[in-house]
Amino acid sequence: MSSNTLTTNTIAVVAHAAGDLRIEQIELSAPDVDEARIAIAYGGICGSDLHYWSHGAAGESILKAPMILGHEIVGTVIQAAADGTGPAAGTKVAVHPATPNGTGEPYPEDRPNLSPGCTYLGSAARYPHTEGAFAREVNLPARMLRELPEGLSLRDAALAEPAAVAWHAVSRAGDVAGKKALVIGAGPIGALAVAVLKRAGAAEIIAVDMHEKPLAIATQLGATSTLRADDQEAISAVNADVVIEASGNYRGLASAVRGATRGGRVVMVGLLPTGEQPALISIAITRELELVGSFRFNDEIDQVISALADGSLNIAAAVTHEFPVAKSLEAFETAKDSSTSGKVLLEFLSE
Ligand SMILES: [Zn+2]
């Protein structure tokens, strides 16, 4: 594709307010010198995208102006960054959506995901909002781009971002080889955590959810057994060495604590609502559990891409639906029903 034929208009998925999602033409400015132009191929719908659409907010991030959604994207470079950084035109890429930023407040330097001024594509945490990338074409800083190795297709790499979130969560659990792992919540992040645990050599992986469909997906991704979320007795009897809490619900967190063995570790990756939340702390104290948080990721997306390319990480079954961008509303409705869908992809290339 010639760099002289860049369009200035493109189709994007824009959240205007609660319940007001539009597929509309937007004007695309010329890329900055450090930005490449990307033709987006696929975009995965994330819980945060659903929250902006349903509630006009994701946690404390409140929509104050229309915002393009989307941060789980892959595509092809159609114009390389003018400053010469980043991949050449024609390169297939995944995208690391974070821009770490300090504010003067302290954070561990080797964990830029915790930098207090960090921005993320498609996030209303700051104003002006950070536009997302659910669009046929976007300009993105070249440093966000991760080249896909030969043989790894855009479709197979479409879940690189949420898989990196899961990879980071499992790494927060420490060495899981030979251990018994419990995963609470088998939505996309929980299901991807199952796949990452399997790859990391966990001996047993027990997945918990309220619905059959996500449990079936978790089984395809490597869960050795499943439990229904209301079977508290069975969950308490698991005695897991490590627990990944991916439900984002305080009841799920209580199940995670109940299911952990004495001295075990609970990784909390499901984002609970802001404000105080009930928690089953007494058991955490008397069993000397370690409760650790997990937020986004750093370079784990590179490990995910390598593991997808060498076939050691198998996550294809996490995708249950694919919609052309013109049917984004239907796609969001489908993604909202966690009893019938796993990860839902938008497809941007077809007309
Ligand atoms: Zn996401």
Residues whose N, C-alpha, C, O or C-beta is under 5 A from the ligand:
A	BS01	ZN	C46
